[in-house]
């Protein structure tokens, strides 16, 4: 599994980059939001969080500017029926992650449906399945209300995206935050993974 890449930009296009990592050119599909944030210029060095997707007839590497973008991508392809990488990338290209979370939390299917490649039914399914199956919206609301830190909320979403149940993720994160209250997302995830089965 390729989880991160750091290298020089060989080629930069609106939704695709080619990174030189140790003399090997990796083609990475990226959402417009990541391109806007990274502003890749040929010859500059950058780091991407990645997801390697293998299908019968293709192997595709997807890249993201932040853990948060990758986590939302993984939630969409892993927890919403009928959503594959292409539609998940369209969602990330169509609106910022914070706005997407707000739309899901408030049930704004009409706004999600405006994203190219999403229809009204798909937008409604995203809202329904993220609310009911994963409980993601509850975490987003708690973070917005200040009940949990943004780092804890992001760590919980990362663990859910990795396939852990929300209840188990929360228990593990409580143990880690009790010992390390100021831990960042990566430290929280690592600590939680040590205690999860």
Secondary structure by P-SEA (a helix, b strand, c coil): cccccccccccccccbbbbbcccbbbbbbbcaaaaaaaccccccccccbbbbbbcccbbbbbbbccaaaaaaaaaaacccccccaaaaaaaaaaccaaaaaaaaaacaaaaaaacccccaaaaaaaaaaaacccaaaaaaaaaaaccccaaaaaaaaaaaaacccaaaaaaaaaaaaaacccccaaaaaaaaaaacc
